[in-house]
Each structure stands twice: as structure tokens, then as C-alpha cells.
Amino acid sequence: PSLLGAFVRVPYTFAVAVFGGRNWTVISAALLLIPTVAIALVLQPGVSFTTLLWVSALAGVGGGNFASSMTNINAFYPQRLKGWALGLNAGGGNLGVPAVQLTGLLMVAWLGDVAPYWVCAVYLCLLVIAGIGAALKMDNLELGVDVKAMGRACGNRNTWIIAALYVATFGSFIGYSFAFGQVLAGYFKDHGDTAPQAALHAAQIAFIGPLLGSISRVYGGKLADRIGGSKVTLGVFVGMAASSTILIFSEGSLALYIVGFILLFILSGLGNGSVYKMIPSVFDAAAQSKGFATATERADYSRQLTGAVIGIAGAVGGLGGVGINLVLRQSYLSSGAATSAF
């Protein structure tokens, strides 16, 4: 899902300009019905791993929804409010990770073996409500189509610096969102739980990290509005290095393990918000130096490049989530533990 989600972010970014914000929100919500229905149909005893793998990959289109919504929301707000607006929109989007984990946990506790189908049913209802709500109430902001903006963004060194920073923030968030539960389940199995018991015990804890990371993303954007995205991002990176050090020395201690991961989630959330605040700031400054004749031309230049970079940075950042899982996998294969990965 992370891999497909990274690749579809770029075309989804363009789709907002091609179809309009409201129209594409309705279409993209409808597209999410496909993986949700597919998951409900295949979650049966005896289904092959290959089938599960292909169906789970379809869920990656949700990553595209994130990119298109960020491009759309960016056009609605003035520069001084973009950090808060982008952070709030992104934090709300990231809440989907703990929401599905917590919903699944509650369904397991309530309904037992039939829980997976009910989780899908809940999300089918929410998708329909979201699509109808967008169709009826959302403004269809016409952004215009400028394919050249993506080319200009690709040729701008700031695009790739921001993308690299986003690998370490969003890539960490999405990668650890997948990995946290798996690492916890492995810990519980090593300490005597059966596989189902380990999965249940892990689920009771795993949602906390993505939940706090999603909330902190909002405040990362707001803090960046106040003191600057680069300062917040630098502080986040120092804190993430310290948190990873805790994980290295937490062998055998569940409490330290959880503390280290929770800190990584909170800090990566703050960094997500601060890095995205940097995007419109960087290209607004660039627009000021271009010598445009009118404020409208400057705003158009900044908005077009910002929208393009949101797609590029989001795609590259999503690959960071893939990388984290590959590194953790190799660490377990090599040493039987995650220490070398951290």
C-alpha cells in the first residue's frame, strides 16, 4: 500500500487542476470503494496470501487522496495561515491510521470473528457520506491546468531538499504506523503469547502512536507559522535521533520500546506539519524574486509550484515508509531483532 500510494500521489495532484477540487474529491472517494469492497470480499478463511497482497495494494490509492486534498486546500488560504491549514488537513487525514486500528480493535472485542466485514461496512458508509457531502457542500475551486509547473518544480533544487526532509518525517510516520504493531506482536510472541493473543495485545497499544502523531502534525504546522518551518524541522530531527537511540538500548524493556516509538510518532507528526509549511513559504519567496508585474501573477506562480511540490514531496516521502519496512525486515532476517535498523 505504501508503494502504490507513493506513485499515485503525482497524478492525483494533477487531477485537482484537471477536474476541480470538489469533482475530484467525489471521484477519489468513490475510487476508495473499490479496495474497501475487495477487502470485504476476500477476508475469508483459506484465502491465498497473494490475493491478500494484491487487494491490500489497492488500498494505496488512499495515499493519492491525501496529495490531492493537500493541493486543493493550499489554494484556499493566505500564506500566513497555510501551515495551520495544511497541518489540520493532513493531521485529519493521518487520523485514518489510528481510526482503522481502533475500529478494528473495538469490532474484535464486540463481534469476534466477523469483525473484519463490519470494519469494511463502517468505512463504506463513511466513504458514501464523504462523497455526497463533497458533492453537495464543497466549493469547486478552478485551479487551471499547468503541466509545466511540474517540470519547473522538478528542476528546482528546493523541491528535492524538501522531498528528502519529508522522507524522514512522513516516511517515518507511515513506515512506523505499519511496523509498530508488527514489532509489538513479535515482542509478545517472544514472551509466550500465541499468535492471535500477540496480535490482540499489540492492537491494544499500536493505535496510540499514530493517533498522537496525527494530532501533533496539526501543531507542527501551527508552530511553523509562528517560528518558521526550518527551525521546527531541525528540532524534530534532533529529537528523532534521540528517540531512535532509546529504541537501540530498549532491548527487553517493553516500556522503553513504547516510549521510544511514541516519541518518534509525535516528532514525525510535528515534522510533517513543519515541512509542509516550508513548501508554500519557499515558493512564495521565490515568486517575490521573479519580478512579476502583479500580485496575481506572483500568487499564481507560488500556488502552481506549491501544488506540484506537494505531489512530488508526498510521493518521495511515501517511499520512505516503504524503506523503513524493508530495513526492519532485513534487520530481523540478519539478526532476529530490530536494533540494527534503528
N, C-alpha and C positions, 0 to 999 in steps of 0.2 A: 504493500500500500504506500509506503514512503517513497519508493522509487517511481511508481506511476504518478503519485501526487506531485512529485517534483517536476516531472516532464510536462504535465498538463497545465501548470501554472502560467506558462508563457502564452499559449493560445487563449486561455481563459482571460488573461489580461487584455488581449486584443478584442475579445468578444464584447466587452463592455462598450468599447468605442464603436464597434460594428452594429450591435443590436440595440444599444441603450441600456442604462443601468437597471431599470425596472424589468424590461423584457428579458434580459439575460438572467436576472435573479429568478424569475419564474421558470425559465428554461432549465437553469442549473439545478434548481430544487427538484424539478421533475426528473432530471437525469439521475439524481440520487435514489430515486425509487427503484432503479434497476439493480444496483448491488444489494439494497435492503430486501427486496423481494427474493433475489437469488439466494441470499444467506438464509432466509426463512425456509426456502425450499430444500436446500441441501443439508441443513443441520439435522441429520438423521444418523442413527447408529449404522456403522458399516460404510459410510461414505469414504471415498478414497482421499488420501492426503493431497493428491494432485488436483482433484476437484476443489477442495477447500482452498488450495493455494490460488487457483485462478479466480475463484469467487472473491477471496479476500483482496486480491489485487484490484478488482473493480472498485472497491471502497476507496481507493486512492483518488478517485475523481473529486472527493471532498476537498483535497488539497487545492484543486483548481478553484473551487468556490471561495476559498479563503483569499486567493490572489485577486479574483475579480471583485470581491466585496471591498477589499482594501483600495483598489484602483478607483472604484466608484465613490467611496466615502471621502477620499482625498480631495475630490473636486468640490465638495460642499462647504469646506471650512477654510477660514483665513489662516495665514501662516502661523499666527500666534497661538492658534488652538489645534493645530494639526497633530501635535504629539499626544494630546489628551484624546482627540477624536480617533486617531489611528490605534492608540493603545486600548481604548474602550472597545472598539470594534474587534480588534484582534484578540483581546482578552476574552470577550464574549464567545468568539469562535473557538478559542482554545479550551473553553469550558466543556466543549463536546467530549474531550477525552475523559475527564473525571465523571462527567454525567453518564456516559455509557457504562463506565466501570461500576459506578454506584447503582445505576438502574439494574444492571445485571446482577449485582450482589443482592439487592433487595428482592428481585424476582426469584433468585435461587432460594433465599430464605422463605419466601412466601409460597412459591408454586413448585419448587423442586425441579424434576426432570423436564417439565415442559417450558421452563423459563426462557430458553433461547427464542422460541417462537413469539413469546409475549414481548420480549425486548424489541424484536423487529416490528411487532404490531404498534408499540408505542411510538417508534420512530417513523413509521409510515403515516400515522396520524399527524405527527408534528410537521413532517415534510409537506403534507397536503395543506395544513393550516398556514405554514410559512409561504407556500406558493400562492395561495389565494389571497393572503394578506398583502403580499407584494403587488399582486395584480390590481388590487382594489385601492391601496393606500399609498403606494410608493411613487415618488417623483421619477420620471424617466428623463434623467439628465442626458442631453445630447452632447457627447464629448467630441464628436468628429473623429475621422479616421486619419492617422498619420503613421503609416508604416515606417517612414524614415526616422521617426523618433526612436524606434527600437535600434536601428542601425547607429544613430548618434549615441545612444546610451551604451551600446556595445563597444564603441570606440573611445569611451570616456573612462580614464583610469579610476575615477572615483566610484564608478559602478562596481568594479571588481574588488576594490577595497571594502566597500560596504557589503558586498556579497560574502567576502571572507569573514567579516565580523559576524554576519548573520549565520554562517555555518556554526560558529561557536555558541550562538545564543539560541536561535530557533532550532538548529540542528540538534543541539544538546537537549532541548525541551522535548522534541518529538522522539528522539532516539531513546532517551531515558524513560519516556512515557511507555514505550514498548518494553524496555528492558527491566524496569523497576520490579514489575510483577513477576517476571521470569526469574530474576535474581533472588527475590524473596521466596518464591516457590522452591528454588534449588536449596536455599538455606534450610527451609522447613523439612524437605525430604532428607537432607543430610542429618537432620536431628530427629529422625524417627517417624515422621508423618508418611502416610500413604500418599500417592499422587493426588487423589481427589481432596484429601484433607489439606495437603500443602497448597493446592490451588485456592481453596476456600480461605485458608488463613492469610495467604498472600493478598487476595482480593479485599480483605477487610482493612488492609493497610495501604495498598497500592494507589488508591484513588486520591489520597491526601496530597501527594506530591504534585501531580498535575493540577489539582484544584488550587493549591497555593500559588503555583507558577502562573496559572491563568489570571488570578487576581492581581498578582504583583506586576504583571505586564501592563495593566492599566496605569499603575502608579509609576512605572518606569517611564512611560510616555509623558505623564504629567510632570515628573521630576525633571525630565529632559527639557520640557518647555521652560522651566524655571532657571536651571543652571547650565544647560547645554547637553546635547546628546553624547558628545565625545567624552566629557568628564564622567557621566554616569556609566558609560560603556567601559571606560578604563577601570573604574572601581569594581564593576561587575566581574571583569576578567581576573583581577587580583583575588576577589572573593571566591570565584570558581576554582582557581588554582588551590586555594587553601582548603576548600571543601573536598576536592579530589584527594588531597593529602590525608584528610580524615579517613576517607574510604580505604586508602592504601594501608593504614595502620589499624583498621577496624576488624581485622580477621578474628572471627569467633564471637564478636560482640554485635548482637542484633541492634541494640540501642544506638551504638555509634554508626552502624550501617545506615539506619533510618535517618539519623541526624544529618549525615553527610549527603544523602540523596535529597532530603527535604531542602537543605541549603542550596544544592545545585538547582533544584526546581525554582525556588524563589528568585535566585540570582539570574538564572537564564530567562525567567519571565521579565525581570527588570530590564535585562539587556535587550530582549525582543522589542520592548517599547522604546528604549532609547535609540537603538539602531534605526528603527523605522522613522523616528523623529528626525534623524540625521538626513534622510533621503530628501524630503522637501526643502530642508534648510540648505543643503549643499547646492541644489539646483536652482533655488531662489537666488542664492548668492551669485551663481554662475550667470543667471539671467540679468542681474544688475550690471554685470561687467560686459555684456554683449552689445550695448549701445542701441537697444531698441528705441524706436521713436515714441512709443506709447506704453502706458502701464498695462494695457490689454495684451499687447504683444509679449511683454515680459512674463505676464501671468500665464499665457498660453504655452510659451516655451517651457517654463518651470513645470506646469501641470503635465504636459506631454512627456517630458523626460522622467518626471517623478513616477508617472503611471508605468512607463516602460521598465524603470529600475525596480519598482515593486515586484513586477513579474520575474525579472531576471534574478534579483536577490532572493526572492522566495523560492525559485527553482533550485538555485545553488544551495541555499540554506537547507532545503528539504533533503538534498543529497547527504548533508551532514548527519541526518537521522539514520540513513542507510549505513553510513560509515561507522557510526557508534555501534550498531548491532553487529556489523562484520568484525570489528575489532574485539568486541566482547566474545563473539563466537570463537575467534582464533585464540583468544586468551584461555578460554575453557578447554579447547582442544589441546593446547600446548601444555598447560599447567594444571588444569582442573579447577582453576579459580579465576576470578575477575581482576585480581590485584594488578597484573601486568598491564591490563587495559587501562585501568585508572592511572 
